[in-house]
Amino acid sequence: MRHMWMGVGVLCCASVGAYAGRAPGSGLYAIWYGKNRDVLLDLPFITGGQAVTQWRTIEPRPEEYDFSSLDVQLRPLHERGYKGTVQINGNQKPLFLFERVPWHPERFSVQIRDEGSLMFWHPAHVKAHQGMIRALGAYLARTPYRDAVLGVRLNFNAFGTEHCHLRGGEARSAAVWTIPKGVASGTDWSKEAIAAYQAMVFREYLEHIVPHARVFVRNGLPEEVAAPYRNDFESGRLSWFHTSSEAEPRAHSEWRYRRFHEDCRSGKTTAYAEPWASAWGDHGGKTDDRACSPPQWNYWRLLIDLHNGVSFVAIYGSDLEVARTGRYRYWKKDHSHDDTKAGTDYRGEFTRAFEFAARYAGHHASPAESPGAWCAFRGNDVIREANGVPAKRRKLSFYTGDYDFLMHRVPGDGSEGLQTTGPEEQRFGAWARRLPVGKSMGLQLDAQFAESLAGKPAVVAVTYLDDATDARATVSVAGQAFDITREGTGRWCTAEFAVPALSEGTIVLRARDASITLHMVEVRRGQ
């Protein structure tokens, strides 16, 4: 069983779970901002940041801990009234462990920055990791910046930060590992040993970190490891996170995204998400495939996070720089963009995408308080970005339709899913749906959201491709009909209609004189 224990609902049900209501701290989080920290944290749509350090940094000598590297990152968040995630990574382990733990000269993970791999399931490594987690708990209890901690990532810090597995070969035998002088040899690698190690890390975090901060757990955790902690997720002691958000799930990753969709969209727990790479595909010296333009990828990645019930949405500093300056540059290659030279408005497109996400993040679990509801139209059953995987292995089974938020499209309208439609410099057109002439599309609001708006003013916004001349479409809501008249500009446009008093939760669009290509329908509170 790959996915979590909770069922999939069409719409969020805010009345269940530990987070019935918008989770405190919901919003956008700046990450990997380097020297640009202050100017990026000051962007108006940013809610918080991050604090990252290495195990080697905080424990330079056995059982001597120095958390000043966290203090210096949490202090500016505290001073702004912001929060941030805390992560102690295991890319660089304390050097003294190579004198206490068997090691292998091969690096068994791309995340390892040491000269070799430590036998992390060895008792000496287990004891050192326990000590570090307990010291972190003591730090969180006393730091004056505790209010700036959104949560702590549960890092296994095994091979690198998150990897725990060997893919076969002779290294599974303890006999081929280098044993430091005076150190007892370890056991062979086994699934049982890894499960015991992971269970130990869970216990230590629950006992020593949870009393002081939320703990985020990677959503790619095997079911057999996660299942014993079901009550801890549902009670809010544990939350999910991943660092692999894409505009659509990558091959073989749908089940990870569904953990968000099933557990977090329902309000049963919360989620934090980082993108796999920047909007250009850049990360760690590599560039991933991109099937659409950077403004489109950035925007649709935000939409899928909101669709999945992610409350805390992290943004690469390089992408935030586009919203701040209209420029993008990747540090390791000549991969750049400048609005002034290109004649584009990436700055505006990125800014408006971030503003949209900041407005909605976390409100999936609070329909009666949400500023609005929306449905972004798409249709796709094969992942567009190959990243080295053949098409036959990129089939989607769950994320084949729209991304929606407190509103869904009624099936059977005859519309057709489209890809990369309209100007690429606009953020909307990575996906869309075309409604044929004479056909109608129905949309249904979440019952709690609709009830909270009953008798009150609302705004209905329809984003469409202006690709025809004198072609009308009609939007019907609350007994009123509004016309959309196209002018043939070839660009994405948004028509907004004021509804004095919303009296029902159904919206109907009808293509009258010609087919119409649609991106989104959004309903906002009138005030």
C-alpha positions in Angstrom: 0.0 0.0 0.0 1.7 3.1 -1.2 -0.5 5.9 0.0 -1.8 6.9 3.4 -4.7 5.5 5.3 -7.2 8.3 4.7 -9.7 8.4 1.9 -9.8 10.9 -0.9 -12.6 13.5 -0.9 -13.7 15.6 -3.8 -13.8 18.7 -1.6 -12.1 19.6 1.6 -13.9 18.8 4.8 -12.9 21.4 7.4 -14.9 19.9 10.2 -12.5 17.0 10.8 -8.9 16.9 12.0 -6.5 18.8 14.0 -6.4 21.8 11.7 -10.1 22.7 11.1 -9.2 26.3 10.3 -6.3 28.0 8.7 -3.1 26.8 10.3 -1.0 29.6 12.0 1.9 30.6 9.8 0.2 29.7 6.5 1.7 31.4 3.6 4.9 31.6 1.4 8.3 30.9 2.7 11.6 32.2 1.2 14.3 29.5 1.0 17.9 29.4 -0.3 18.2 33.2 -0.3 21.9 33.6 0.7 23.0 37.2 0.7 19.7 38.4 -0.5 17.9 37.3 2.7 16.8 40.7 3.9 15.4 42.1 0.6 13.6 38.8 -0.1 12.1 38.5 3.4 10.8 42.0 3.0 8.7 41.1 -0.1 5.1 41.8 0.9 3.8 38.3 0.1 6.4 36.4 2.2 5.5 35.0 5.6 8.8 33.4 6.7 12.1 31.8 5.8 14.4 28.9 6.9 17.3 28.0 9.2 19.6 25.3 7.8 22.8 23.9 9.3 24.9 20.7 9.2 25.3 18.1 11.9 29.1 18.7 11.7 28.6 22.4 12.4 26.6 22.0 15.5 28.6 19.1 17.0 32.3 19.8 16.2 33.5 17.6 19.1 31.8 14.7 20.7 28.8 15.8 22.8 29.7 19.5 22.5 26.9 21.3 20.8 26.9 24.8 19.3 23.6 26.0 17.8 24.8 29.6 17.1 24.4 28.8 13.3 20.7 28.4 13.9 20.5 31.5 16.1 22.0 33.7 13.4 19.3 32.6 10.9 16.3 32.6 13.3 17.0 36.0 14.8 16.0 38.0 11.6 12.8 36.0 11.4 12.0 36.6 15.0 12.6 40.4 14.6 10.1 40.4 11.7 7.6 38.4 13.5 8.1 35.6 10.9 8.6 31.9 11.2 10.9 29.4 9.5 11.6 25.7 9.1 14.6 24.3 11.0 16.7 21.6 9.4 19.9 19.9 10.6 21.2 18.1 7.5 23.5 15.1 7.5 25.4 15.9 4.3 28.4 16.5 6.5 28.7 14.3 9.6 30.9 15.1 12.5 34.5 14.1 11.6 35.0 12.2 14.9 32.3 9.7 13.8 34.8 8.3 11.3 36.9 7.2 14.3 34.0 5.6 16.0 31.8 4.1 13.3 32.7 1.7 10.4 32.8 3.5 7.1 33.0 2.8 3.4 35.0 4.9 0.8 32.1 4.9 -1.6 29.5 7.6 -1.3 26.1 5.7 -1.3 24.1 8.9 -1.9 24.5 12.0 -4.0 23.8 13.9 -0.7 27.0 12.8 1.0 29.7 15.5 1.2 32.0 13.5 3.4 34.9 11.4 2.1 32.8 8.2 2.4 29.7 6.7 3.9 29.2 5.9 7.6 27.5 2.7 8.7 24.6 4.7 10.2 22.8 1.6 11.7 25.9 0.9 13.8 25.3 1.5 17.6 27.9 4.3 17.8 26.2 6.2 15.1 22.8 5.6 16.6 23.9 6.9 20.0 25.5 10.0 18.4 22.3 10.7 16.5 20.2 10.3 19.6 22.4 12.7 21.4 22.2 15.3 18.7 18.3 15.2 18.5 18.1 15.5 22.3 20.5 18.5 22.2 18.3 20.1 19.6 15.3 19.6 21.8 17.1 21.3 24.7 18.1 24.2 22.4 14.5 24.7 21.2 13.3 24.8 24.8 15.7 27.6 25.7 16.3 29.7 22.6 14.9 33.2 22.7 13.9 32.7 19.0 11.6 29.7 19.6 8.6 31.7 18.4 10.3 31.9 15.0 10.3 28.1 14.5 7.5 26.9 12.2 8.6 23.4 12.6 11.6 21.0 12.5 12.3 18.6 9.6 12.6 15.0 10.7 15.9 14.2 8.9 17.1 10.6 9.2 20.7 11.8 8.5 21.6 8.3 7.4 23.3 8.4 4.0 23.3 12.1 3.6 20.1 13.8 4.8 17.3 11.5 3.8 18.5 8.4 2.0 18.7 5.1 3.9 19.0 2.4 1.3 21.7 0.5 -0.5 20.8 -0.7 -4.0 22.5 -4.1 -3.7 26.2 -5.1 -4.2 28.8 -6.3 -1.9 28.5 -3.2 0.4 25.6 -4.8 2.1 28.1 -7.1 3.9 29.7 -5.6 7.0 32.9 -7.4 6.1 33.8 -4.9 3.4 33.5 -1.8 5.6 36.6 -0.1 7.1 36.5 -0.6 10.9 38.4 2.0 12.9 40.9 0.8 15.5 39.2 -0.4 18.7 35.7 -0.2 17.2 33.4 -3.3 17.1 32.3 -4.4 13.6 28.8 -3.8 12.6 26.0 -6.0 11.2 25.2 -6.5 7.6 22.8 -4.0 6.0 19.2 -5.2 6.2 15.7 -3.9 5.9 15.1 -4.8 9.5 18.1 -2.8 10.7 17.0 0.3 8.7 13.4 0.0 10.0 14.8 -0.1 13.6 17.0 2.9 12.9 14.1 4.9 11.4 11.8 3.9 14.4 14.5 5.2 16.7 14.6 8.6 15.0 10.8 8.9 15.2 10.8 8.1 18.9 13.5 10.7 19.6 11.7 13.4 17.7 8.4 12.7 19.3 9.9 12.7 22.8 12.4 15.5 22.5 11.3 17.8 19.6 7.5 17.6 19.5 7.1 19.2 23.0 8.7 22.4 21.6 7.9 22.5 17.8 5.9 20.9 15.0 7.8 18.0 13.3 7.6 17.7 9.5 8.0 14.2 8.1 8.9 13.4 4.4 5.8 12.3 2.5 7.9 9.6 0.7 8.2 7.6 3.8 7.3 3.9 3.3 3.8 3.0 4.6 5.2 0.4 7.0 7.3 3.1 8.7 4.6 5.7 8.7 1.6 3.6 9.8 2.5 3.3 13.5 2.4 7.1 13.8 -1.1 7.6 12.4 -2.5 9.1 15.6 0.5 11.5 15.8 -0.4 12.9 12.3 -4.1 13.1 13.0 -3.5 14.9 16.4 -1.2 17.4 14.7 2.0 16.3 16.5 3.4 15.4 13.1 3.0 17.0 9.7 4.1 16.1 6.1 6.6 17.8 3.9 8.5 17.3 0.7 11.1 19.1 -1.4 9.8 17.9 -4.8 6.9 20.1 -5.9 6.4 20.2 -9.6 3.8 21.7 -11.9 2.5 18.1 -12.1 3.8 15.0 -10.2 7.0 13.4 -11.6 7.0 9.8 -12.7 6.2 7.4 -9.9 5.6 10.2 -7.4 1.8 10.5 -7.5 1.5 8.5 -4.3 3.6 11.0 -2.5 1.5 13.9 -3.6 -1.6 12.0 -2.6 -0.4 11.9 1.0 -0.8 15.7 0.9 -4.2 15.5 -0.9 -5.6 12.9 1.5 -4.2 14.0 4.8 -3.8 17.7 4.4 -6.5 18.9 2.1 -8.9 17.3 4.5 -7.5 19.4 7.4 -6.3 16.3 9.3 -2.8 17.6 9.4 -0.6 20.3 7.7 2.0 20.2 4.9 5.1 22.2 3.9 6.4 21.9 0.3 9.5 23.1 -1.5 9.9 22.8 -5.3 12.2 20.2 -6.7 14.1 23.0 -8.6 13.7 26.6 -9.7 11.1 27.6 -12.3 13.9 27.2 -14.9 14.7 23.7 -13.6 18.0 24.6 -11.9 19.1 22.8 -8.7 22.3 21.4 -7.4 24.2 21.9 -10.6 21.6 20.2 -12.7 18.8 21.5 -14.9 15.5 19.5 -15.1 13.2 19.4 -18.1 10.6 22.1 -18.4 7.6 21.6 -20.7 6.3 25.2 -20.3 7.7 28.7 -19.7 9.1 29.7 -16.3 6.1 31.9 -15.4 3.8 29.1 -16.2 5.7 26.4 -14.4 6.0 28.6 -11.3 2.3 29.4 -11.3 1.1 25.9 -11.9 3.4 24.5 -9.2 1.8 26.9 -6.7 -1.7 25.8 -7.9 -1.0 22.1 -7.3 0.3 22.8 -3.8 -2.8 24.7 -3.0 -4.9 22.0 -4.6 -3.2 19.4 -2.3 -3.8 21.4 0.9 -0.3 22.7 1.4 -0.3 25.4 4.0 3.3 26.4 4.0 4.6 27.0 0.4 8.4 27.5 0.0 9.9 29.5 -2.9 13.5 29.4 -4.2 15.3 32.7 -3.6 16.3 32.8 -7.3 12.5 32.8 -8.3 11.7 35.4 -5.7 14.4 37.6 -7.3 12.4 37.5 -10.6 9.4 38.9 -8.7 11.7 41.6 -7.1 13.8 42.6 -10.1 12.5 40.9 -13.3 15.9 39.1 -13.6 17.0 35.5 -13.1 20.5 34.1 -13.0 21.7 30.7 -12.1 25.0 30.6 -10.3 26.6 27.7 -12.1 25.8 28.3 -15.7 24.9 31.1 -18.2 21.1 30.6 -17.6 19.6 34.0 -17.3 16.6 36.2 -18.0 16.2 40.0 -17.9 12.8 41.6 -18.5 14.4 44.7 -19.9 16.3 42.8 -22.6 13.6 40.3 -23.3 10.7 42.7 -23.5 8.6 40.6 -21.1 7.0 41.1 -17.7 8.2 38.1 -15.8 8.4 40.3 -12.7 4.7 41.0 -12.8 3.8 37.4 -13.7 5.8 35.9 -10.8 4.6 38.6 -8.4 0.9 38.0 -9.2 1.3 34.3 -8.9 2.9 34.6 -5.5 0.2 37.1 -4.3 -2.5 34.6 -5.4 -0.8 31.7 -3.5 -0.2 33.8 -0.4 -3.9 34.8 -0.4 -5.2 31.2 -0.4 -2.5 29.1 1.4 -4.0 27.4 4.4 -7.6 28.3 3.7 -8.5 24.9 2.3 -9.4 23.8 5.8 -11.4 27.0 6.6 -14.1 27.4 3.8 -16.2 29.8 5.9 -13.2 32.1 6.2 -11.5 31.6 2.8 -11.2 34.8 0.7 -12.4 32.8 -2.3 -12.7 29.6 -4.2 -11.4 28.6 -7.7 -11.0 25.9 -10.3 -8.0 25.9 -12.7 -8.8 23.8 -15.8 -6.5 21.2 -17.2 -6.5 17.6 -18.6 -3.5 15.4 -18.9 -2.7 11.7 -18.5 1.0 11.6 -19.4 3.6 13.7 -17.5 4.9 16.2 -20.0 8.4 16.6 -18.5 10.4 13.5 -19.3 13.5 13.9 -17.1 14.9 10.8 -18.6 11.8 8.6 -18.2 10.1 7.2 -21.3 6.5 8.2 -22.0 5.0 4.8 -21.2 6.3 5.1 -17.7 5.0 8.6 -17.2 1.3 7.8 -17.1 -0.8 9.7 -14.5 -3.6 8.0 -12.7 -4.8 10.5 -10.2 -3.7 14.0 -11.2 -5.3 13.9 -14.7 -7.8 16.7 -14.2 -8.3 20.2 -12.8 -6.5 21.8 -9.8 -9.3 23.2 -7.6 -9.8 24.9 -4.3 -13.2 24.9 -2.6 -14.9 24.6 -6.0 -15.0 21.8 -8.6 -16.1 21.3 -12.2 -19.1 19.1 -12.8 -18.0 16.2 -15.1 -19.4 15.6 -18.6 -19.4 19.1 -20.0 -17.7 18.0 -23.3 -14.7 20.3 -22.8 -11.3 19.3 -24.1 -8.0 19.5 -22.2 -5.3 21.6 -23.8 -1.6 22.2 -23.2 0.6 25.3 -23.7 -2.0 27.6 -25.1 -1.7 31.3 -25.6 1.4 33.6 -25.0 4.2 31.8 -23.1 5.2 34.9 -21.2 1.8 34.9 -19.4 1.5 32.5 -16.5 -1.8 30.8 -17.3 -1.5 28.7 -20.4 0.5 25.6 -19.5 -2.9 23.8 -19.4 -6.4 24.9 -20.2 -9.8 23.5 -21.4 -11.7 24.4 -24.6 -15.5 24.5 -24.2 -17.2 23.8 -27.6 -19.7 26.2 -29.1 -23.2 25.6 -27.7 -21.9 23.6 -24.7 -22.1 24.6 -21.0 -19.7 24.0 -18.1 -21.0 23.7 -14.5 -19.0 24.6 -11.4 -20.0 23.7 -7.8 -18.8 25.7 -4.8 -17.9 23.9 -1.5 -21.1 23.9 0.6 -19.5 25.6 3.6 -18.0 28.4 1.5 -21.2 28.9 -0.4 -23.2 29.1 2.9 -20.8 31.7 4.3 -21.4 33.8 1.2 -25.2 33.4 1.1 -26.9 36.8 0.6 -23.6 38.6 0.5 -21.8 40.3 -2.4 -19.3 38.3 -4.5 -17.1 38.7 -7.5 -16.9 36.1 -10.2 -13.7 36.2 -12.3 -13.3 34.2 -15.5 -9.8 34.0 -17.1 -10.1 33.1 -20.8 -8.0 33.2 -24.0 -9.1 36.2 -26.1 -8.7 34.4 -29.4 -11.8 35.3 -31.3 -13.6 38.5 -32.5 -17.2 39.3 -31.5 -17.7 35.9 -29.9 -19.7 35.8 -26.7 -19.8 33.5 -23.8 -22.3 33.7 -20.8 -21.6 33.3 -17.1 -24.8 32.5 -15.1 -24.8 32.8 -11.3 -27.4 33.6 -8.7 -30.1 34.1 -11.4 -28.1 36.6 -13.3 -26.3 36.2 -16.7 -23.2 38.1 -17.6 -21.6 38.3 -21.1 -18.0 37.8 -22.0 -17.2 39.4 -25.4 -13.9 38.7 -27.0 -11.9 41.1 -29.1 -9.2 38.8 -30.7 -6.1 40.1 -28.9 -4.7 36.6 -28.6 -3.9 37.1 -25.0 -5.2 35.7 -21.7 -7.8 38.1 -20.2 -9.8 38.1 -17.0 -13.4 39.3 -16.9 -14.9 40.1 -13.5 -18.6 40.4 -12.6 -20.0 41.7 -9.4 -22.8 39.6 -7.9 -24.8 41.7 -5.3 -26.0 38.8 -3.4 -24.9 35.1 -3.9 -27.9 32.9 -3.5 -26.6 29.5 -4.8 -23.4 27.5 -5.1 -23.6 26.8 -8.8 -22.0 28.7 -11.7 -22.6 27.9 -15.4 -20.5 29.0 -18.3 -21.9 28.7 -21.9 -20.0 29.1 -25.1 -22.5 30.9 -27.4 -21.0 32.1 -30.7 -17.8 30.1 -30.7 -15.8 27.7 -28.6 -13.9 29.4 -25.7 -10.6 28.4 -24.1 -10.7 28.7 -20.3 -8.0 28.8 -17.6 -9.9 29.5 -14.4 -13.1 30.6 -12.7 -12.6 32.2 -9.3 -15.3 33.4 -6.8 -14.1 36.0 -4.3 -15.9 37.7 -1.4 -17.2 41.0 -2.6 -15.8 43.1 0.2 
